[in-house]
Amino acid sequence: MHILSILDIKKMIPVPTDCYERIDFNELEDIRYKDLFQKEYAFC
């Protein structure tokens, strides 16, 4: 496995709701992009 990035949740800070967008993995059309999101999510 080759790690491309890491989401370090313990270092995250509060962000106003209008500054981010929730992503539904099932709505992603690009299979490679969807796979990358799922791998990063599983790694956390």
RAFENTA-V405662 format. One record per backbone hydrogen bond with DSSP energy under -1.0 kcal/mol. CO is the residue of the C=O (numbers start at 0). NH is the residue of the N-H. E is the energy in kcal/mol with one decimal. If there is no record, write none. Layout:
BEGIN
CO:NH:E ; CO:NH:E
END
This chain:
BEGIN
6:8:-1.2 ; 7:10:-1.7 ; 8:11:-1.6 ; 15:18:-2.2 ; 16:19:-1.0 ; 23:26:-2.1 ; 24:27:-1.2 ; 29:33:-2.7 ; 30:34:-2.5 ; 31:35:-2.1 ; 32:36:-2.3 ; 33:37:-2.4 ; 34:38:-2.3 ; 35:39:-2.4 ; 36:40:-2.5 ; 37:41:-2.3 ; 38:42:-1.7 ; 39:43:-1.2
END
